[in-house]
């Protein structure tokens, strides 16, 4: 079990883009890729709401290989996202570019 990391970046176009990147170490690049592919992580999209799981899972028979899940939300200019207080544990180094006050 591990916690994903969420980052928000500026989109290059006019659409929101969500990417989920799974990474791992391994004895070779191919081994690392295979281990990363076995990471279990899900999120849901319901209308304009994204629901992210607070944890990712690895198979109980899999050794810990520094597996990580990195979520990136790319936001177009003049658009915004609102993050639930429940997301505080996975937020990773998001720059506050609009001087928005948080609670």
Jmol script that loads the backbone (N, CA, C; Angstrom):
load data "model"
ATOM      1  N   UNK A   1       0.847  -1.180   0.000  1.00  0.00           N
ATOM      2  CA  UNK A   1       0.000   0.000   0.000  1.00  0.00           C
ATOM      3  C   UNK A   1       0.889   1.238   0.000  1.00  0.00           C
ATOM      4  N   UNK A   2       0.537   2.202  -0.839  1.00  0.00           N
ATOM      5  CA  UNK A   2       1.271   3.455  -0.884  1.00  0.00           C
ATOM      6  C   UNK A   2       0.329   4.592  -1.215  1.00  0.00           C
ATOM      7  N   UNK A   3       0.797   5.816  -1.017  1.00  0.00           N
ATOM      8  CA  UNK A   3      -0.007   6.993  -1.330  1.00  0.00           C
ATOM      9  C   UNK A   3       0.423   7.559  -2.673  1.00  0.00           C
ATOM     10  N   UNK A   4      -0.540   7.844  -3.552  1.00  0.00           N
ATOM     11  CA  UNK A   4      -0.181   8.500  -4.809  1.00  0.00           C
ATOM     12  C   UNK A   4       0.215   9.945  -4.547  1.00  0.00           C
ATOM     13  N   UNK A   5       0.844  10.564  -5.545  1.00  0.00           N
ATOM     14  CA  UNK A   5       1.208  11.983  -5.475  1.00  0.00           C
ATOM     15  C   UNK A   5       0.420  12.713  -6.553  1.00  0.00           C
ATOM     16  N   UNK A   6      -0.209  13.825  -6.178  1.00  0.00           N
ATOM     17  CA  UNK A   6      -1.007  14.610  -7.112  1.00  0.00           C
ATOM     18  C   UNK A   6      -0.318  15.937  -7.384  1.00  0.00           C
ATOM     19  N   UNK A   7      -0.206  16.286  -8.656  1.00  0.00           N
ATOM     20  CA  UNK A   7       0.359  17.568  -9.053  1.00  0.00           C
ATOM     21  C   UNK A   7      -0.586  18.211 -10.060  1.00  0.00           C
ATOM     22  N   UNK A   8      -0.571  19.531 -10.115  1.00  0.00           N
ATOM     23  CA  UNK A   8      -1.386  20.273 -11.072  1.00  0.00           C
ATOM     24  C   UNK A   8      -0.463  21.145 -11.895  1.00  0.00           C
ATOM     25  N   UNK A   9      -0.657  21.096 -13.214  1.00  0.00           N
ATOM     26  CA  UNK A   9       0.177  21.864 -14.139  1.00  0.00           C
ATOM     27  C   UNK A   9      -0.710  22.604 -15.129  1.00  0.00           C
ATOM     28  N   UNK A  10      -0.118  23.556 -15.814  1.00  0.00           N
ATOM     29  CA  UNK A  10      -0.818  24.300 -16.853  1.00  0.00           C
ATOM     30  C   UNK A  10      -0.931  23.422 -18.100  1.00  0.00           C
ATOM     31  N   UNK A  11      -2.134  23.384 -18.680  1.00  0.00           N
ATOM     32  CA  UNK A  11      -2.351  22.628 -19.918  1.00  0.00           C
ATOM     33  C   UNK A  11      -1.873  23.445 -21.107  1.00  0.00           C
ATOM     34  N   UNK A  12      -1.414  22.772 -22.134  1.00  0.00           N
ATOM     35  CA  UNK A  12      -0.964  23.473 -23.337  1.00  0.00           C
ATOM     36  C   UNK A  12      -2.132  23.805 -24.264  1.00  0.00           C
ATOM     37  N   UNK A  13      -3.265  23.145 -24.076  1.00  0.00           N
ATOM     38  CA  UNK A  13      -4.430  23.387 -24.925  1.00  0.00           C
ATOM     39  C   UNK A  13      -5.604  23.895 -24.118  1.00  0.00           C
ATOM     40  N   UNK A  14      -6.807  23.672 -24.631  1.00  0.00           N
ATOM     41  CA  UNK A  14      -8.029  24.162 -23.993  1.00  0.00           C
ATOM     42  C   UNK A  14      -8.782  23.093 -23.217  1.00  0.00           C
ATOM     43  N   UNK A  15      -8.184  21.925 -23.048  1.00  0.00           N
ATOM     44  CA  UNK A  15      -8.858  20.823 -22.367  1.00  0.00           C
ATOM     45  C   UNK A  15      -8.112  20.419 -21.103  1.00  0.00           C
ATOM     46  N   UNK A  16      -8.885  19.930 -20.126  1.00  0.00           N
ATOM     47  CA  UNK A  16      -8.290  19.325 -18.944  1.00  0.00           C
ATOM     48  C   UNK A  16      -7.729  17.968 -19.354  1.00  0.00           C
ATOM     49  N   UNK A  17      -6.596  17.601 -18.775  1.00  0.00           N
ATOM     50  CA  UNK A  17      -5.990  16.302 -19.050  1.00  0.00           C
ATOM     51  C   UNK A  17      -5.559  15.696 -17.718  1.00  0.00           C
ATOM     52  N   UNK A  18      -5.927  14.436 -17.499  1.00  0.00           N
ATOM     53  CA  UNK A  18      -5.498  13.717 -16.295  1.00  0.00           C
ATOM     54  C   UNK A  18      -4.624  12.556 -16.742  1.00  0.00           C
ATOM     55  N   UNK A  19      -3.418  12.478 -16.170  1.00  0.00           N
ATOM     56  CA  UNK A  19      -2.542  11.347 -16.456  1.00  0.00           C
ATOM     57  C   UNK A  19      -2.183  10.652 -15.150  1.00  0.00           C
ATOM     58  N   UNK A  20      -2.087   9.348 -15.220  1.00  0.00           N
ATOM     59  CA  UNK A  20      -1.656   8.545 -14.080  1.00  0.00           C
ATOM     60  C   UNK A  20      -0.426   7.777 -14.527  1.00  0.00           C
ATOM     61  N   UNK A  21       0.692   8.059 -13.880  1.00  0.00           N
ATOM     62  CA  UNK A  21       1.958   7.409 -14.223  1.00  0.00           C
ATOM     63  C   UNK A  21       2.346   6.478 -13.073  1.00  0.00           C
ATOM     64  N   UNK A  22       2.611   5.227 -13.414  1.00  0.00           N
ATOM     65  CA  UNK A  22       3.040   4.239 -12.427  1.00  0.00           C
ATOM     66  C   UNK A  22       4.515   3.964 -12.664  1.00  0.00           C
ATOM     67  N   UNK A  23       5.311   4.050 -11.601  1.00  0.00           N
ATOM     68  CA  UNK A  23       6.747   3.824 -11.732  1.00  0.00           C
ATOM     69  C   UNK A  23       7.227   2.863 -10.652  1.00  0.00           C
ATOM     70  N   UNK A  24       8.344   2.211 -10.945  1.00  0.00           N
ATOM     71  CA  UNK A  24       8.920   1.251 -10.014  1.00  0.00           C
ATOM     72  C   UNK A  24      10.395   1.071 -10.325  1.00  0.00           C
ATOM     73  N   UNK A  25      11.092   0.520  -9.386  1.00  0.00           N
ATOM     74  CA  UNK A  25      12.456   0.069  -9.632  1.00  0.00           C
ATOM     75  C   UNK A  25      12.406  -1.414  -9.972  1.00  0.00           C
ATOM     76  N   UNK A  26      13.471  -1.887 -10.575  1.00  0.00           N
ATOM     77  CA  UNK A  26      13.558  -3.301 -10.909  1.00  0.00           C
ATOM     78  C   UNK A  26      14.981  -3.652 -11.271  1.00  0.00           C
ATOM     79  N   UNK A  27      15.243  -4.917 -11.515  1.00  0.00           N
ATOM     80  CA  UNK A  27      16.601  -5.359 -11.852  1.00  0.00           C
ATOM     81  C   UNK A  27      16.998  -4.935 -13.261  1.00  0.00           C
ATOM     82  N   UNK A  28      16.015  -4.546 -14.075  1.00  0.00           N
ATOM     83  CA  UNK A  28      16.261  -4.050 -15.431  1.00  0.00           C
ATOM     84  C   UNK A  28      15.120  -3.093 -15.773  1.00  0.00           C
ATOM     85  N   UNK A  29      15.271  -2.285 -16.817  1.00  0.00           N
ATOM     86  CA  UNK A  29      14.152  -1.417 -17.211  1.00  0.00           C
ATOM     87  C   UNK A  29      12.874  -2.209 -17.520  1.00  0.00           C
ATOM     88  N   UNK A  30      13.025  -3.369 -18.133  1.00  0.00           N
ATOM     89  CA  UNK A  30      11.861  -4.198 -18.442  1.00  0.00           C
ATOM     90  C   UNK A  30      11.200  -4.721 -17.168  1.00  0.00           C
ATOM     91  N   UNK A  31      12.016  -5.132 -16.200  1.00  0.00           N
ATOM     92  CA  UNK A  31      11.497  -5.614 -14.923  1.00  0.00           C
ATOM     93  C   UNK A  31      10.776  -4.485 -14.194  1.00  0.00           C
ATOM     94  N   UNK A  32      11.361  -3.298 -14.176  1.00  0.00           N
ATOM     95  CA  UNK A  32      10.733  -2.144 -13.530  1.00  0.00           C
ATOM     96  C   UNK A  32       9.394  -1.825 -14.193  1.00  0.00           C
ATOM     97  N   UNK A  33       9.336  -1.879 -15.514  1.00  0.00           N
ATOM     98  CA  UNK A  33       8.099  -1.604 -16.250  1.00  0.00           C
ATOM     99  C   UNK A  33       7.026  -2.636 -15.900  1.00  0.00           C
ATOM    100  N   UNK A  34       7.413  -3.904 -15.821  1.00  0.00           N
ATOM    101  CA  UNK A  34       6.458  -4.965 -15.485  1.00  0.00           C
ATOM    102  C   UNK A  34       5.905  -4.778 -14.074  1.00  0.00           C
ATOM    103  N   UNK A  35       6.789  -4.466 -13.130  1.00  0.00           N
ATOM    104  CA  UNK A  35       6.358  -4.250 -11.745  1.00  0.00           C
ATOM    105  C   UNK A  35       5.417  -3.048 -11.670  1.00  0.00           C
ATOM    106  N   UNK A  36       5.750  -1.970 -12.383  1.00  0.00           N
ATOM    107  CA  UNK A  36       4.903  -0.773 -12.389  1.00  0.00           C
ATOM    108  C   UNK A  36       3.525  -1.075 -12.971  1.00  0.00           C
ATOM    109  N   UNK A  37       3.473  -1.885 -14.011  1.00  0.00           N
ATOM    110  CA  UNK A  37       2.185  -2.233 -14.627  1.00  0.00           C
ATOM    111  C   UNK A  37       1.283  -3.007 -13.675  1.00  0.00           C
ATOM    112  N   UNK A  38       1.873  -3.683 -12.695  1.00  0.00           N
ATOM    113  CA  UNK A  38       1.094  -4.463 -11.733  1.00  0.00           C
ATOM    114  C   UNK A  38       0.539  -3.629 -10.582  1.00  0.00           C
ATOM    115  N   UNK A  39       0.914  -2.353 -10.497  1.00  0.00           N
ATOM    116  CA  UNK A  39       0.369  -1.481  -9.454  1.00  0.00           C
ATOM    117  C   UNK A  39      -1.127  -1.309  -9.711  1.00  0.00           C
ATOM    118  N   UNK A  40      -1.909  -1.414  -8.653  1.00  0.00           N
ATOM    119  CA  UNK A  40      -3.358  -1.267  -8.763  1.00  0.00           C
ATOM    120  C   UNK A  40      -3.740   0.113  -8.251  1.00  0.00           C
ATOM    121  N   UNK A  41      -4.264   0.947  -9.149  1.00  0.00           N
ATOM    122  CA  UNK A  41      -4.732   2.279  -8.757  1.00  0.00           C
ATOM    123  C   UNK A  41      -5.892   2.680  -9.649  1.00  0.00           C
ATOM    124  N   UNK A  42      -6.936   3.195  -9.028  1.00  0.00           N
ATOM    125  CA  UNK A  42      -8.135   3.591  -9.763  1.00  0.00           C
ATOM    126  C   UNK A  42      -8.589   4.984  -9.355  1.00  0.00           C
ATOM    127  N   UNK A  43      -9.233   5.655 -10.292  1.00  0.00           N
ATOM    128  CA  UNK A  43      -9.965   6.875  -9.977  1.00  0.00           C
ATOM    129  C   UNK A  43     -11.223   6.882 -10.826  1.00  0.00           C
ATOM    130  N   UNK A  44     -12.207   7.657 -10.388  1.00  0.00           N
ATOM    131  CA  UNK A  44     -13.489   7.720 -11.090  1.00  0.00           C
ATOM    132  C   UNK A  44     -13.727   9.117 -11.619  1.00  0.00           C
ATOM    133  N   UNK A  45     -14.425   9.191 -12.728  1.00  0.00           N
ATOM    134  CA  UNK A  45     -14.851  10.477 -13.289  1.00  0.00           C
ATOM    135  C   UNK A  45     -16.368  10.456 -13.376  1.00  0.00           C
ATOM    136  N   UNK A  46     -16.998  11.386 -12.670  1.00  0.00           N
ATOM    137  CA  UNK A  46     -18.453  11.504 -12.699  1.00  0.00           C
ATOM    138  C   UNK A  46     -18.788  12.949 -13.048  1.00  0.00           C
ATOM    139  N   UNK A  47     -19.250  13.159 -14.283  1.00  0.00           N
ATOM    140  CA  UNK A  47     -19.509  14.503 -14.800  1.00  0.00           C
ATOM    141  C   UNK A  47     -18.235  15.334 -14.686  1.00  0.00           C
ATOM    142  N   UNK A  48     -18.264  16.381 -13.872  1.00  0.00           N
ATOM    143  CA  UNK A  48     -17.081  17.239 -13.733  1.00  0.00           C
ATOM    144  C   UNK A  48     -16.312  16.936 -12.450  1.00  0.00           C
ATOM    145  N   UNK A  49     -16.623  15.823 -11.808  1.00  0.00           N
ATOM    146  CA  UNK A  49     -15.983  15.476 -10.535  1.00  0.00           C
ATOM    147  C   UNK A  49     -15.054  14.284 -10.735  1.00  0.00           C
ATOM    148  N   UNK A  50     -13.837  14.419 -10.218  1.00  0.00           N
ATOM    149  CA  UNK A  50     -12.877  13.317 -10.211  1.00  0.00           C
ATOM    150  C   UNK A  50     -12.745  12.817  -8.781  1.00  0.00           C
ATOM    151  N   UNK A  51     -12.804  11.524  -8.608  1.00  0.00           N
ATOM    152  CA  UNK A  51     -12.652  10.921  -7.285  1.00  0.00           C
ATOM    153  C   UNK A  51     -11.413  10.041  -7.327  1.00  0.00           C
ATOM    154  N   UNK A  52     -10.394  10.440  -6.566  1.00  0.00           N
ATOM    155  CA  UNK A  52      -9.129   9.717  -6.534  1.00  0.00           C
ATOM    156  C   UNK A  52      -9.066   8.836  -5.299  1.00  0.00           C
ATOM    157  N   UNK A  53      -8.632   7.604  -5.480  1.00  0.00           N
ATOM    158  CA  UNK A  53      -8.414   6.717  -4.343  1.00  0.00           C
ATOM    159  C   UNK A  53      -7.240   7.264  -3.523  1.00  0.00           C
ATOM    160  N   UNK A  54      -7.294   7.166  -2.199  1.00  0.00           N
ATOM    161  CA  UNK A  54      -6.207   7.707  -1.378  1.00  0.00           C
ATOM    162  C   UNK A  54      -4.959   6.822  -1.351  1.00  0.00           C
ATOM    163  N   UNK A  55      -5.077   5.580  -1.831  1.00  0.00           N
ATOM    164  CA  UNK A  55      -3.950   4.645  -1.797  1.00  0.00           C
ATOM    165  C   UNK A  55      -3.874   3.857  -3.095  1.00  0.00           C
ATOM    166  N   UNK A  56      -2.667   3.375  -3.397  1.00  0.00           N
ATOM    167  CA  UNK A  56      -2.526   2.385  -4.461  1.00  0.00           C
ATOM    168  C   UNK A  56      -2.095   1.085  -3.808  1.00  0.00           C
ATOM    169  N   UNK A  57      -2.308  -0.007  -4.505  1.00  0.00           N
ATOM    170  CA  UNK A  57      -2.005  -1.329  -3.962  1.00  0.00           C
ATOM    171  C   UNK A  57      -0.981  -2.040  -4.828  1.00  0.00           C
ATOM    172  N   UNK A  58      -0.197  -2.882  -4.178  1.00  0.00           N
ATOM    173  CA  UNK A  58       0.681  -3.788  -4.909  1.00  0.00           C
ATOM    174  C   UNK A  58       0.307  -5.202  -4.472  1.00  0.00           C
ATOM    175  N   UNK A  59       0.544  -6.154  -5.335  1.00  0.00           N
ATOM    176  CA  UNK A  59       0.229  -7.546  -5.042  1.00  0.00           C
ATOM    177  C   UNK A  59       0.949  -7.977  -3.775  1.00  0.00           C
ATOM    178  N   UNK A  60       0.264  -8.738  -2.931  1.00  0.00           N
ATOM    179  CA  UNK A  60       0.861  -9.151  -1.658  1.00  0.00           C
ATOM    180  C   UNK A  60       2.102 -10.017  -1.854  1.00  0.00           C
ATOM    181  N   UNK A  61       2.253 -10.631  -3.017  1.00  0.00           N
ATOM    182  CA  UNK A  61       3.438 -11.441  -3.292  1.00  0.00           C
ATOM    183  C   UNK A  61       4.576 -10.632  -3.916  1.00  0.00           C
ATOM    184  N   UNK A  62       4.312  -9.365  -4.208  1.00  0.00           N
ATOM    185  CA  UNK A  62       5.310  -8.501  -4.836  1.00  0.00           C
ATOM    186  C   UNK A  62       6.183  -7.836  -3.768  1.00  0.00           C
ATOM    187  N   UNK A  63       7.471  -7.818  -3.980  1.00  0.00           N
ATOM    188  CA  UNK A  63       8.373  -7.117  -3.069  1.00  0.00           C
ATOM    189  C   UNK A  63       8.233  -5.618  -3.278  1.00  0.00           C
ATOM    190  N   UNK A  64       8.590  -4.861  -2.251  1.00  0.00           N
ATOM    191  CA  UNK A  64       8.571  -3.404  -2.359  1.00  0.00           C
ATOM    192  C   UNK A  64       9.745  -2.971  -3.229  1.00  0.00           C
ATOM    193  N   UNK A  65       9.446  -2.296  -4.321  1.00  0.00           N
ATOM    194  CA  UNK A  65      10.451  -1.823  -5.276  1.00  0.00           C
ATOM    195  C   UNK A  65      10.313  -0.322  -5.502  1.00  0.00           C
ATOM    196  N   UNK A  66       9.978   0.385  -4.411  1.00  0.00           N
ATOM    197  CA  UNK A  66       9.818   1.839  -4.476  1.00  0.00           C
ATOM    198  C   UNK A  66       8.758   2.231  -5.512  1.00  0.00           C
ATOM    199  N   UNK A  67       7.677   1.471  -5.554  1.00  0.00           N
ATOM    200  CA  UNK A  67       6.597   1.764  -6.483  1.00  0.00           C
ATOM    201  C   UNK A  67       5.964   3.109  -6.135  1.00  0.00           C
ATOM    202  N   UNK A  68       5.573   3.850  -7.170  1.00  0.00           N
ATOM    203  CA  UNK A  68       4.924   5.142  -6.994  1.00  0.00           C
ATOM    204  C   UNK A  68       3.827   5.313  -8.032  1.00  0.00           C
ATOM    205  N   UNK A  69       2.832   6.105  -7.668  1.00  0.00           N
ATOM    206  CA  UNK A  69       1.793   6.533  -8.602  1.00  0.00           C
ATOM    207  C   UNK A  69       1.810   8.052  -8.597  1.00  0.00           C
ATOM    208  N   UNK A  70       1.979   8.632  -9.779  1.00  0.00           N
ATOM    209  CA  UNK A  70       2.039  10.088  -9.931  1.00  0.00           C
ATOM    210  C   UNK A  70       0.857  10.526 -10.794  1.00  0.00           C
ATOM    211  N   UNK A  71      -0.031  11.326 -10.212  1.00  0.00           N
ATOM    212  CA  UNK A  71      -1.206  11.829 -10.924  1.00  0.00           C
ATOM    213  C   UNK A  71      -0.937  13.282 -11.294  1.00  0.00           C
ATOM    214  N   UNK A  72      -1.203  13.631 -12.541  1.00  0.00           N
ATOM    215  CA  UNK A  72      -1.060  15.016 -12.979  1.00  0.00           C
ATOM    216  C   UNK A  72      -2.377  15.464 -13.596  1.00  0.00           C
ATOM    217  N   UNK A  73      -2.875  16.603 -13.121  1.00  0.00           N
ATOM    218  CA  UNK A  73      -4.045  17.231 -13.729  1.00  0.00           C
ATOM    219  C   UNK A  73      -3.539  18.469 -14.451  1.00  0.00           C
ATOM    220  N   UNK A  74      -3.731  18.519 -15.757  1.00  0.00           N
ATOM    221  CA  UNK A  74      -3.333  19.686 -16.544  1.00  0.00           C
ATOM    222  C   UNK A  74      -4.578  20.548 -16.739  1.00  0.00           C
ATOM    223  N   UNK A  75      -4.455  21.820 -16.328  1.00  0.00           N
ATOM    224  CA  UNK A  75      -5.585  22.741 -16.301  1.00  0.00           C
ATOM    225  C   UNK A  75      -5.370  23.854 -17.321  1.00  0.00           C
ATOM    226  N   UNK A  76      -6.360  24.097 -18.198  1.00  0.00           N
ATOM    227  CA  UNK A  76      -6.227  25.169 -19.192  1.00  0.00           C
ATOM    228  C   UNK A  76      -6.248  26.556 -18.538  1.00  0.00           C
ATOM    229  N   UNK A  77      -5.729  27.546 -19.266  1.00  0.00           N
ATOM    230  CA  UNK A  77      -5.800  28.938 -18.811  1.00  0.00           C
ATOM    231  C   UNK A  77      -7.251  29.318 -18.530  1.00  0.00           C
ATOM    232  N   UNK A  78      -7.434  30.161 -17.522  1.00  0.00           N
ATOM    233  CA  UNK A  78      -8.748  30.690 -17.138  1.00  0.00           C
ATOM    234  C   UNK A  78      -9.708  29.617 -16.642  1.00  0.00           C
ATOM    235  N   UNK A  79      -9.195  28.464 -16.268  1.00  0.00           N
ATOM    236  CA  UNK A  79      -9.994  27.400 -15.657  1.00  0.00           C
ATOM    237  C   UNK A  79      -9.384  27.099 -14.299  1.00  0.00           C
ATOM    238  N   UNK A  80     -10.130  26.421 -13.452  1.00  0.00           N
ATOM    239  CA  UNK A  80      -9.606  26.107 -12.125  1.00  0.00           C
ATOM    240  C   UNK A  80     -10.104  24.737 -11.679  1.00  0.00           C
ATOM    241  N   UNK A  81      -9.490  24.249 -10.628  1.00  0.00           N
ATOM    242  CA  UNK A  81      -9.936  23.020  -9.986  1.00  0.00           C
ATOM    243  C   UNK A  81     -10.121  23.315  -8.509  1.00  0.00           C
ATOM    244  N   UNK A  82     -11.036  22.614  -7.906  1.00  0.00           N
ATOM    245  CA  UNK A  82     -11.278  22.735  -6.477  1.00  0.00           C
ATOM    246  C   UNK A  82     -10.937  21.389  -5.854  1.00  0.00           C
ATOM    247  N   UNK A  83     -10.069  21.422  -4.856  1.00  0.00           N
ATOM    248  CA  UNK A  83      -9.616  20.186  -4.222  1.00  0.00           C
ATOM    249  C   UNK A  83     -10.280  20.030  -2.866  1.00  0.00           C
ATOM    250  N   UNK A  84     -10.807  18.856  -2.630  1.00  0.00           N
ATOM    251  CA  UNK A  84     -11.409  18.536  -1.348  1.00  0.00           C
ATOM    252  C   UNK A  84     -10.332  18.491  -0.267  1.00  0.00           C
ATOM    253  N   UNK A  85     -10.720  18.794   0.939  1.00  0.00           N
ATOM    254  CA  UNK A  85      -9.808  18.706   2.083  1.00  0.00           C
ATOM    255  C   UNK A  85      -9.279  17.279   2.232  1.00  0.00           C
ATOM    256  N   UNK A  86     -10.034  16.296   1.759  1.00  0.00           N
ATOM    257  CA  UNK A  86      -9.620  14.896   1.843  1.00  0.00           C
ATOM    258  C   UNK A  86      -8.399  14.601   0.972  1.00  0.00           C
ATOM    259  N   UNK A  87      -8.085  15.508   0.054  1.00  0.00           N
ATOM    260  CA  UNK A  87      -6.972  15.288  -0.875  1.00  0.00           C
ATOM    261  C   UNK A  87      -5.623  15.711  -0.291  1.00  0.00           C
ATOM    262  N   UNK A  88      -5.619  16.314   0.886  1.00  0.00           N
ATOM    263  CA  UNK A  88      -4.392  16.907   1.430  1.00  0.00           C
ATOM    264  C   UNK A  88      -3.235  15.918   1.542  1.00  0.00           C
ATOM    265  N   UNK A  89      -3.525  14.643   1.749  1.00  0.00           N
ATOM    266  CA  UNK A  89      -2.452  13.665   1.921  1.00  0.00           C
ATOM    267  C   UNK A  89      -1.751  13.284   0.620  1.00  0.00           C
ATOM    268  N   UNK A  90      -2.390  13.533  -0.533  1.00  0.00           N
ATOM    269  CA  UNK A  90      -1.751  13.149  -1.793  1.00  0.00           C
ATOM    270  C   UNK A  90      -1.270  14.345  -2.606  1.00  0.00           C
ATOM    271  N   UNK A  91      -1.612  15.559  -2.162  1.00  0.00           N
ATOM    272  CA  UNK A  91      -1.168  16.750  -2.897  1.00  0.00           C
ATOM    273  C   UNK A  91       0.346  16.842  -2.802  1.00  0.00           C
ATOM    274  N   UNK A  92       0.977  17.044  -3.945  1.00  0.00           N
ATOM    275  CA  UNK A  92       2.432  17.054  -4.005  1.00  0.00           C
ATOM    276  C   UNK A  92       2.926  18.327  -4.685  1.00  0.00           C
ATOM    277  N   UNK A  93       3.429  19.256  -3.910  1.00  0.00           N
ATOM    278  CA  UNK A  93       4.152  20.416  -4.434  1.00  0.00           C
ATOM    279  C   UNK A  93       3.371  21.182  -5.508  1.00  0.00           C
ATOM    280  N   UNK A  94       2.112  21.512  -5.207  1.00  0.00           N
ATOM    281  CA  UNK A  94       1.312  22.292  -6.152  1.00  0.00           C
ATOM    282  C   UNK A  94       1.579  23.770  -5.903  1.00  0.00           C
ATOM    283  N   UNK A  95       1.961  24.463  -6.958  1.00  0.00           N
ATOM    284  CA  UNK A  95       2.258  25.886  -6.851  1.00  0.00           C
ATOM    285  C   UNK A  95       0.955  26.678  -6.906  1.00  0.00           C
ATOM    286  N   UNK A  96       0.771  27.590  -5.949  1.00  0.00           N
ATOM    287  CA  UNK A  96      -0.415  28.443  -5.908  1.00  0.00           C
ATOM    288  C   UNK A  96      -0.134  29.676  -6.755  1.00  0.00           C
ATOM    289  N   UNK A  97      -0.515  29.632  -8.017  1.00  0.00           N
ATOM    290  CA  UNK A  97      -0.172  30.706  -8.956  1.00  0.00           C
ATOM    291  C   UNK A  97      -1.165  31.857  -8.940  1.00  0.00           C
ATOM    292  N   UNK A  98      -2.294  31.701  -8.240  1.00  0.00           N
ATOM    293  CA  UNK A  98      -3.300  32.764  -8.213  1.00  0.00           C
ATOM    294  C   UNK A  98      -3.452  33.390  -6.840  1.00  0.00           C
ATOM    295  N   UNK A  99      -2.564  33.063  -5.914  1.00  0.00           N
ATOM    296  CA  UNK A  99      -2.638  33.570  -4.539  1.00  0.00           C
ATOM    297  C   UNK A  99      -3.990  33.287  -3.894  1.00  0.00           C
ATOM    298  N   UNK A 100      -4.542  32.141  -4.189  1.00  0.00           N
ATOM    299  CA  UNK A 100      -5.821  31.736  -3.632  1.00  0.00           C
ATOM    300  C   UNK A 100      -5.616  31.302  -2.192  1.00  0.00           C
ATOM    301  N   UNK A 101      -6.477  31.774  -1.316  1.00  0.00           N
ATOM    302  CA  UNK A 101      -6.398  31.384   0.089  1.00  0.00           C
ATOM    303  C   UNK A 101      -6.976  29.986   0.244  1.00  0.00           C
ATOM    304  N   UNK A 102      -6.324  29.174   1.050  1.00  0.00           N
ATOM    305  CA  UNK A 102      -6.892  27.868   1.345  1.00  0.00           C
ATOM    306  C   UNK A 102      -7.342  27.848   2.788  1.00  0.00           C
ATOM    307  N   UNK A 103      -8.207  26.913   3.090  1.00  0.00           N
ATOM    308  CA  UNK A 103      -8.776  26.832   4.439  1.00  0.00           C
ATOM    309  C   UNK A 103      -8.105  25.754   5.234  1.00  0.00           C
TER     310      UNK A 103
END
end "model"
wireframe off; spacefill off
backbone 0.3
color backbone group
